[in-house]
Amino acid sequence: MKNIKKGDKVSMLYHMSNKGIVQEVYKVNATFGNASGPFSKVLRVKFVSDLDGKVYDVKHSELIKEE
């Protein structure tokens, strides 16, 4: 998986026609854990869709960087 940063063109993994430009990459605390303690932070990405103009906020793992 390639690193995604602000300004990159991305598409959603499960909706490939939904492409857009990344506006923000940030981390949030995980809302789950296990017996040994909490997990690390979750990387999230906000991007503006070319398909409908909406701003989507999704997990980093649900995006593919366009070449």
Stockholm file with secondary structure:
# STOCKHOLM 1.0

chainA/1-67         MKNIKKGDKVSMLYHMSNKGIVQEVYKVNATFGNASGPFSKVLRVKFVSDLDGKVYDVKHSELIKEE
#=GR chainA/1-67 SS CCCCCTTCEEEETTEEEEEEEEEEEEEECCSCEETTEECCCEEEEEEEETTTCCEEEEEGGGEEECC
#=GC SS_cons        CCCCCTTCEEEETTEEEEEEEEEEEEEECCSCEETTEECCCEEEEEEEETTTCCEEEEEGGGEEECC
//
